[in-house]
Amino acid sequence: MPTVNAYAAVSATEPLAPITIERRDLGPRDVLIEIKYAGICHSDIHHARGDWGPQSYPVAPGHEIAGVVTAVGSEVAKHQVGHRAGVGCMVNSCRECANCRSGHEQFCVKGMTATYGATDKDGTLTHGGYSTHIVVDEDFVLRIPEGIGLDAAAPLLCAGITTYSPLRRFGAGPGKKVAVVGLGGLGHMAVKHAHAMGAEVTVLSQSLKKQDDGLRLGADHYYATSDPATFEQLAGTFDLIVNTVSAGLDLDAYLSLLAVEGTLVNVGAPAEPLSLSVFSLIMGGKNFAGSLIGGISETQEMLDFCAEHGYGSDVEVIPADKINEAWERVLASDVRYRFVIDTSTLA
């Protein structure tokens, strides 16, 4: 097995540190990618710090991966050396269940294989994009179109598809009024997507401090949710609300902002349960939904859509030795809007 340089969590409490990790030998259907950039997702921090349960260490996080194909297995047909390539939140699934066959590999009945912290098909622990190279089955490698910088493309593999999928699923487009709750790593992508889809976009943020950014990113309106008048003024307005924040919200208050048969969809994942009054749904025939990421085909559709409309993520590129500092800044919401690691600094 080849060894590569990486940054990894060695325990739930220690800072990430440089190590070497093993990648499996290239199989007939495998693709070797030289990673150029890896986005930092809040999920990386939750996983590494054991917030979602006991973990195996060491583990290199990162599921927003952009790079270049440097080798392919003898049976690979979808990718060639030199292709711009991406890897998102999963690197395998059973591919046989109804969910996999319908393009929802993220909901594989047998469980999809996560890009890091999971058991791979060879029995080894998967490691993610905080490294110089990765080996992935060709079916889980995405093509990154020309027209998007690899640094701006990396966060599309998680933040991009996480917000694109519910917007497409619930019909964001011309004539629709869409609200985005929160303007962070997820929220800024939701605004860009909804604007490109032709919807009328409103940002609902706790304060107005990012208002100029929101309007620059494509929002038509921007309101502070700390102002009670916002909920009075916007009552019954929206066809779709995408909640991107991972914190407790007054769901009844946000459901009151929906038009008849409107939908509030959660992509943020708060640690504590949320509650609501069923009458907030019944009165107006409203819907409360959740969304994870997207399947491989939908993720490719999203990448192509972004390239067609000429946008990626707003990023701050950092060297590997700034990862721990960046994590603390993520926790403090001090990034506009996604940290991306220049993995050449790991070499």
Helices and strands as residue ranges (DSSP letters): E 3-8, E 17-22, E 30-39, H 42-48, E 65-72, E 84-87, E 90-92, H 98-101, G 105-107, E 113-114, E 133-137, G 138-140, E 142-143, H 150-153, G 154-157, H 159-169, E 177-181, H 185-196, E 200-205, H 211-217, E 221-224, H 228-233, E 238-243, H 251-255, E 258-266, H 279-282, E 287-290, H 296-309, E 315-318, G 320-322, H 323-331, E 338-342, G 343-346
